[in-house]
């Protein structure tokens, strides 16, 4: 079966853009969870909430292609979500129900400024994916008009 390189290129580009959008949506969901739990001092596991980090992997789209450029095209996907094990912020609040013997409460290791920057970056990357898919659709429509 012969594969048309133009079709393969358009579909590969759409697959890459869609995988990037999916990854950024996952990043936004994890970041939203971090922001929602920025002040949670007690979880079901015990202790304060631990910030979560999304871990992504890349997979080749055209590993068997004869074209060296197409062999380097990769999609991205969420591999796992790992808790950040760094220490949270210790705040002196002796009246707090989660205060230790010295009166300090450990708050989550979530920095709201960092999380907002992560959210904005993911949002902009998602928008770039939408723009690239719109451009691909316009190119495909233009290519179809040429054949008429």
Secondary structure, 3 states (H helix, E strand, C coil): CCCCHHHHHHHHHHHHHHHHHHHHHHHHHHHHHHHHCCCCCCCCCCCCCCCEEEEEEEEECCCCCCCHHHHCCEEEEEEEEEECCCCCEEEECCCCCCCCCCCEEEECCCCHHHHHHHHHHHHHHHHHHHHHHHHHHHHHHHHHHHCC
